[in-house]
Amino acid sequence: MSVKENYYEGDLNSLPDDSNVVQRYLLQLRQRAQKDVIDPQDRLNWSDSFLIKFLRARDFDVELSLKLLINYQRWRRVRPEINANLHPSSVLGLLQNNYHGVLRDRDLSGSRVLIYRIGQWNPKDFTAYEVFRVSLITSELIVQEIETQRNGLKAIFDMQGWCFAHALQINSSLAKMMSSVLTDSFPLKVRGIHLINEPIFFRPVFTMIRPFLTDKIKQRIHMHGSNFKETLSGFFSKDILPQEYGGSGPSMEEVCQEWTSHILQSEERLTQLSICPAGDEVTPDPETEPDPDSQSAYSS
């Protein structure tokens, strides 16, 4: 390895996986992980595309990437009831109720934009753990995208319809788990969290979650209230936002239906990830020619 490569000063996230510089970091992470891995059996299935997600999520800091990898393994082992069942059928009712969608287009920084509509979640039909599984399914799909590994995600939570029955579902144990995955147990960069239509009686739940969040995540939380159409446009261009949120993009019904279709088309992939998340494949860069047979709007 040349001196120049050892002291690379450019953007590591922009380099291709087979770059000599990236391979050097992969080797360092693999060697460290071989010593500190929780389950020795897991390391047999580590692909480069799996490990590089952790490096990109922590901007190629090997120590922080190792910590993230260990936390990810530990979390999957401790909560198999959530992450060992990523089959769309387990949350199909929520998806068909237009609870969640991912915008077709990224924001100006290249981040994926996710939207959750709390009012579409009936707590009598689905538990908070099942709702969380929807987020996990989406996370496991978008983290396969190189562009998302590099530029992360931003989430919009529409709290309209939040009621006491929702609050009863969120206990301190669940709040801690959700916060842990959000901050240090999943290889995705969370670039922003936007709450809209949040009612006053949501504050006690947020107060319970807040202590578990890192300072960096706390700084990236934005509360817009009911005047969100005026303020969301300061973070997202109107051409990508749904019409319901002050934009000129597709309606939320279209967004949710398209993303549900994409999840259903990815059932085989999700089954594989439920069993073996470390032997994954990576979605090509957006510049790569898409498969003409694919019907998904989310192929890059």
RODO-2510 file (C-alpha; in nm, 4 decimals, decimal comma):
residues 300
     n   res          X          Y          Z
     1     m     0,0000     0,0000     0,0000
     2     s     0,1470     0,3324    -0,1046
     3     v     0,1957     0,6268     0,1288
     4     k    -0,0546     0,8218    -0,0789
     5     e    -0,3244     0,5588    -0,0237
     6     n    -0,2491     0,5371     0,3453
     7     y    -0,3141     0,9086     0,3811
     8     y    -0,6063     0,9508     0,1453
     9     e    -0,7647     1,2925     0,2021
    10     g    -1,0642     1,2693    -0,0305
    11     d    -1,4200     1,1553     0,0359
    12     l    -1,3917     0,7862     0,1230
    13     n    -1,7653     0,7392     0,0838
    14     s    -1,7418     0,8302    -0,2839
    15     l    -1,4863     0,5592    -0,3634
    16     p    -1,5981     0,2316    -0,5252
    17     d    -1,5932    -0,0867    -0,3180
    18     d    -1,2953    -0,2295    -0,5082
    19     s    -1,0772     0,0767    -0,4500
    20     n    -0,7434    -0,0126    -0,2898
    21     v    -0,8098     0,2464    -0,0209
    22     v    -1,1519     0,1009     0,0633
    23     q    -1,0113    -0,2525     0,0607
    24     r    -0,7548    -0,1447     0,3184
    25     y    -1,0292    -0,0287     0,5546
    26     l    -1,2295    -0,3446     0,4899
    27     l    -0,9309    -0,5560     0,5825
    28     q    -0,8783    -0,3614     0,9048
    29     l    -1,2440    -0,3979     1,0040
    30     r    -1,2509    -0,7678     0,9169
    31     q    -0,9368    -0,8363     1,1223
    32     r    -1,0692    -0,6447     1,4224
    33     a    -1,4081    -0,8122     1,3969
    34     q    -1,2504    -1,1583     1,3869
    35     k    -1,1225    -1,0906     1,7394
    36     d    -1,4259    -0,9180     1,8867
    37     v    -1,7178    -1,0865     1,7110
    38     i    -1,9891    -1,2202     1,9411
    39     d    -2,0655    -1,5406     1,7518
    40     p    -1,7700    -1,6957     1,5628
    41     q    -2,0156    -1,8581     1,3207
    42     d    -2,1270    -1,5179     1,1919
    43     r    -1,7891    -1,4265     1,0501
    44     l    -1,8063    -1,7121     0,8005
    45     n    -2,0682    -1,5231     0,6008
    46     w    -1,9274    -1,1707     0,6017
    47     s    -1,9191    -1,0354     0,2494
    48     d    -1,7357    -0,7144     0,1649
    49     s    -2,0693    -0,5558     0,0740
    50     f    -2,1973    -0,6365     0,4231
    51     l    -1,8984    -0,4930     0,6085
    52     i    -1,8714    -0,1786     0,3989
    53     k    -2,2181    -0,0699     0,5148
    54     f    -2,0773    -0,0291     0,8653
    55     l    -1,7735     0,1631     0,7399
    56     r    -1,9877     0,4030     0,5381
    57     a    -2,2298     0,4498     0,8283
    58     r    -1,9393     0,5685     1,0433
    59     d    -1,7420     0,7524     0,7749
    60     f    -1,4709     0,4846     0,7682
    61     d    -1,3764     0,5149     1,1338
    62     v    -1,2784     0,1513     1,1963
    63     e    -1,3303     0,1622     1,5736
    64     l    -1,6776     0,3136     1,5458
    65     s    -1,7645     0,0764     1,2606
    66     l    -1,6609    -0,2216     1,4722
    67     k    -1,8750    -0,1015     1,7610
    68     l    -2,1716    -0,0605     1,5263
    69     l    -2,1204    -0,4098     1,3840
    70     i    -2,1067    -0,5660     1,7308
    71     n    -2,4189    -0,3753     1,8408
    72     y    -2,6009    -0,4864     1,5253
    73     q    -2,5158    -0,8505     1,5908
    74     r    -2,6112    -0,8262     1,9560
    75     w    -2,9434    -0,6585     1,8782
    76     r    -3,0404    -0,9180     1,6174
    77     r    -2,9594    -1,1944     1,8632
    78     v    -3,1489    -1,0410     2,1545
    79     r    -3,4646    -0,9497     1,9572
    80     p    -3,5238    -1,2374     1,7121
    81     e    -3,9013    -1,1938     1,7416
    82     i    -3,8640    -0,8733     1,5388
    83     n    -3,5711    -0,9128     1,3035
    84     a    -3,5978    -1,2858     1,2308
    85     n    -3,9346    -1,2356     1,0630
    86     l    -3,9044    -0,9793     0,7870
    87     h    -4,1749    -1,1402     0,5760
    88     p    -4,4093    -0,8731     0,4327
    89     s    -4,7116    -1,0870     0,5210
    90     s    -4,6478    -1,0181     0,8904
    91     v    -4,7236    -0,6455     0,8428
    92     l    -4,9296    -0,6504     0,5235
    93     g    -5,2347    -0,4955     0,6890
    94     l    -5,0340    -0,1922     0,7983
    95     l    -4,8789    -0,1510     0,4551
    96     q    -5,2118    -0,1808     0,2770
    97     n    -5,3537     0,0823     0,5091
    98     n    -5,1038     0,3320     0,3626
    99     y    -4,9137     0,3686     0,6897
   100     h    -4,5684     0,3989     0,5338
   101     g    -4,3971     0,4931     0,2120
   102     v    -4,0611     0,5965     0,0679
   103     l    -4,0495     0,8862    -0,1765
   104     r    -3,9492     0,8032    -0,5323
   105     d    -3,6826     1,0718    -0,5418
   106     r    -3,4056     1,1531    -0,2972
   107     d    -3,3615     1,4962    -0,1451
   108     l    -3,0960     1,7382    -0,2645
   109     s    -2,8315     1,5794    -0,0413
   110     g    -2,8996     1,2321    -0,1819
   111     s    -3,0836     1,1024     0,1254
   112     r    -3,3776     0,8644     0,1057
   113     v    -3,6964     1,0219     0,2459
   114     l    -3,9285     0,7980     0,4500
   115     i    -4,2788     0,8939     0,5646
   116     y    -4,4804     0,7342     0,8460
   117     r    -4,8448     0,8210     0,9124
   118     i    -4,9284     0,7320     1,2704
   119     g    -5,3016     0,7811     1,2194
   120     q    -5,3033     0,4841     0,9813
   121     w    -5,1830     0,2538     1,2607
   122     n    -5,4692     0,1010     1,4567
   123     p    -5,3158    -0,0197     1,7857
   124     k    -5,6032    -0,2663     1,8263
   125     d    -5,4826    -0,4529     1,5184
   126     f    -5,1062    -0,4098     1,5323
   127     t    -4,8629    -0,3851     1,8214
   128     a    -4,5829    -0,1319     1,8402
   129     y    -4,3374    -0,4155     1,7722
   130     e    -4,5112    -0,4930     1,4431
   131     v    -4,5052    -0,1235     1,3541
   132     f    -4,1338    -0,1210     1,4289
   133     r    -4,0891    -0,4230     1,2011
   134     v    -4,2170    -0,2124     0,9107
   135     s    -3,9312     0,0314     0,9741
   136     l    -3,6839    -0,2543     0,9943
   137     i    -3,8038    -0,4047     0,6651
   138     t    -3,7591    -0,0714     0,4907
   139     s    -3,4211    -0,0155     0,6542
   140     e    -3,2918    -0,3556     0,5444
   141     l    -3,4008    -0,2834     0,1867
   142     i    -3,2667     0,0692     0,1488
   143     v    -2,9355    -0,0088     0,3196
   144     q    -2,8590    -0,2326     0,0221
   145     e    -2,8443     0,0836    -0,1932
   146     i    -2,4958     0,2303    -0,2274
   147     e    -2,6332     0,5826    -0,2550
   148     t    -2,8255     0,5385     0,0705
   149     q    -2,5188     0,3972     0,2452
   150     r    -2,3383     0,7150     0,1463
   151     n    -2,6088     0,9732     0,2099
   152     g    -2,8378     0,8166     0,4683
   153     l    -3,2062     0,8812     0,5271
   154     k    -3,4469     1,1412     0,6566
   155     a    -3,7805     1,0493     0,8104
   156     i    -4,1071     1,2407     0,8355
   157     f    -4,3515     1,1277     1,1043
   158     d    -4,7051     1,2551     1,0595
   159     m    -4,8462     1,2378     1,4122
   160     q    -5,2020     1,3279     1,3171
   161     g    -5,4328     1,0728     1,4783
   162     w    -5,1960     0,9980     1,7685
   163     c    -5,4079     0,8929     2,0645
   164     f    -5,3838     0,7471     2,4126
   165     a    -5,4022     0,3901     2,2738
   166     h    -5,0816     0,4556     2,0783
   167     a    -4,9073     0,5936     2,3863
   168     l    -4,9952     0,2828     2,5879
   169     q    -4,8006     0,0711     2,3381
   170     i    -4,4736     0,2579     2,3986
   171     n    -4,3032     0,1456     2,7188
   172     s    -3,9497     0,2275     2,8333
   173     s    -3,8112    -0,1046     2,7057
   174     l    -3,9443    -0,0459     2,3556
   175     a    -3,8348     0,3174     2,3630
   176     k    -3,4818     0,2116     2,4531
   177     m    -3,4730    -0,0510     2,1771
   178     m    -3,6035     0,1887     1,9128
   179     s    -3,3560     0,4546     2,0168
   180     s    -3,0678     0,2075     2,0197
   181     v    -3,1392     0,0882     1,6670
   182     l    -3,1826     0,4481     1,5552
   183     t    -2,8499     0,5631     1,6954
   184     d    -2,5940     0,2830     1,7271
   185     s    -2,7242    -0,0584     1,6179
   186     f    -2,8070    -0,0274     1,2477
   187     p    -2,5731     0,0756     0,9625
   188     l    -2,7685     0,3720     0,8307
   189     k    -2,6991     0,7415     0,8719
   190     v    -3,0046     0,9209     1,0104
   191     r    -2,9733     1,2709     0,8652
   192     g    -3,2983     1,4146     0,9969
   193     i    -3,6217     1,3359     1,1818
   194     h    -3,9201     1,5597     1,1173
   195     l    -4,2349     1,5464     1,3302
   196     i    -4,5507     1,7100     1,1975
   197     n    -4,8977     1,7466     1,3498
   198     e    -4,7564     1,6368     1,6834
   199     p    -5,0181     1,6762     1,9637
   200     i    -4,9364     1,7966     2,3121
   201     f    -4,9988     1,4522     2,4614
   202     f    -4,7221     1,3061     2,2451
   203     r    -4,4665     1,4963     2,4506
   204     p    -4,4556     1,2474     2,7446
   205     v    -4,3625     0,9686     2,5013
   206     f    -4,0967     1,1834     2,3367
   207     t    -3,9649     1,2727     2,6821
   208     m    -3,9278     0,8988     2,7513
   209     i    -3,7400     0,8375     2,4263
   210     r    -3,5169     1,1461     2,4306
   211     p    -3,2674     1,0344     2,7039
   212     f    -3,1721     0,7320     2,4930
   213     l    -3,0803     0,9447     2,1892
   214     t    -2,7336     1,0757     2,1122
   215     d    -2,6747     1,4503     2,1074
   216     k    -2,6213     1,4330     1,7307
   217     i    -2,9630     1,2751     1,6741
   218     k    -3,1293     1,5206     1,9135
   219     q    -2,9934     1,8069     1,7040
   220     r    -3,1445     1,6519     1,3921
   221     i    -3,4997     1,6329     1,5286
   222     h    -3,7337     1,9028     1,3995
   223     m    -4,0871     1,9628     1,5267
   224     h    -4,3067     2,1396     1,2721
   225     g    -4,6487     2,1327     1,4371
   226     s    -4,9558     2,1962     1,2251
   227     n    -4,7886     2,4605     1,0058
   228     f    -4,5608     2,2017     0,8506
   229     k    -4,6324     2,2986     0,4888
   230     e    -4,4513     2,6262     0,5472
   231     t    -4,1527     2,4758     0,7255
   232     l    -4,0986     2,1377     0,5541
   233     s    -4,0135     2,3170     0,2320
   234     g    -3,7096     2,4574     0,4101
   235     f    -3,5715     2,1029     0,4324
   236     f    -3,7166     1,9292     0,1263
   237     s    -3,7787     2,0566    -0,2250
   238     k    -4,1477     2,0725    -0,3096
   239     d    -4,1093     1,8643    -0,6233
   240     i    -4,0372     1,5494    -0,4198
   241     l    -4,2877     1,6063    -0,1363
   242     p    -4,6377     1,4543    -0,1648
   243     q    -4,9246     1,6925    -0,2300
   244     e    -5,0588     1,6382     0,1240
   245     y    -4,7378     1,7870     0,2630
   246     g    -4,7203     2,0980     0,0490
   247     g    -4,5364     1,9459    -0,2451
   248     s    -4,6082     1,8713    -0,6084
   249     g    -4,4989     1,5088    -0,6048
   250     p    -4,7177     1,1965    -0,6103
   251     s    -4,9939     1,1648    -0,3513
   252     m    -4,9312     0,9711    -0,0310
   253     e    -5,1603     0,6966    -0,1520
   254     e    -4,9408     0,6509    -0,4602
   255     v    -4,6221     0,6669    -0,2540
   256     c    -4,7455     0,4071    -0,0048
   257     q    -4,8818     0,1739    -0,2703
   258     e    -4,5595     0,1886    -0,4712
   259     w    -4,3453     0,1150    -0,1671
   260     t    -4,5748    -0,1680    -0,0572
   261     s    -4,5425    -0,3159    -0,4060
   262     h    -4,1644    -0,2878    -0,3822
   263     i    -4,1627    -0,4649    -0,0445
   264     l    -4,3799    -0,7462    -0,1790
   265     q    -4,1513    -0,7838    -0,4811
   266     s    -3,8585    -0,8094    -0,2372
   267     e    -4,0072    -1,0939    -0,0311
   268     e    -3,7421    -1,3455    -0,1358
   269     r    -3,4672    -1,0967    -0,0517
   270     l    -3,6235    -1,0227     0,2875
   271     t    -3,6482    -1,3936     0,3648
   272     q    -3,2782    -1,4254     0,2916
   273     l    -3,1981    -1,1274     0,5142
   274     s    -3,4048    -1,2766     0,7974
   275     i    -3,1837    -1,5849     0,7888
   276     c    -2,8469    -1,4420     0,6911
   277     p    -2,8024    -1,0632     0,6820
   278     a    -2,4269    -1,0888     0,6273
   279     g    -2,4301    -1,2524     0,2856
   280     d    -2,6100    -0,9712     0,1126
   281     e    -2,5916    -0,8056    -0,2233
   282     v    -2,5724    -0,4337    -0,2944
   283     t    -2,7951    -0,2376    -0,5262
   284     p    -2,5851    -0,0718    -0,7994
   285     d    -2,5254     0,3003    -0,8268
   286     p    -2,8071     0,5026    -0,9845
   287     e    -2,5944     0,5439    -1,2986
   288     t    -2,6160     0,1694    -1,3594
   289     e    -2,8653     0,0727    -1,6298
   290     p    -3,1839    -0,0566    -1,4587
   291     d    -3,3335    -0,3953    -1,5313
   292     p    -3,6000    -0,3354    -1,7978
   293     d    -3,8097    -0,6185    -1,6526
   294     s    -3,8267    -0,4570    -1,3085
   295     q    -4,1581    -0,2929    -1,2194
   296     s    -4,0263    -0,1230    -0,9063
   297     a    -3,9771     0,2525    -0,8870
   298     y    -3,7048     0,1944    -0,6267
   299     s    -3,4390     0,0052    -0,8204
   300     s    -3,1577     0,2420    -0,7271
***
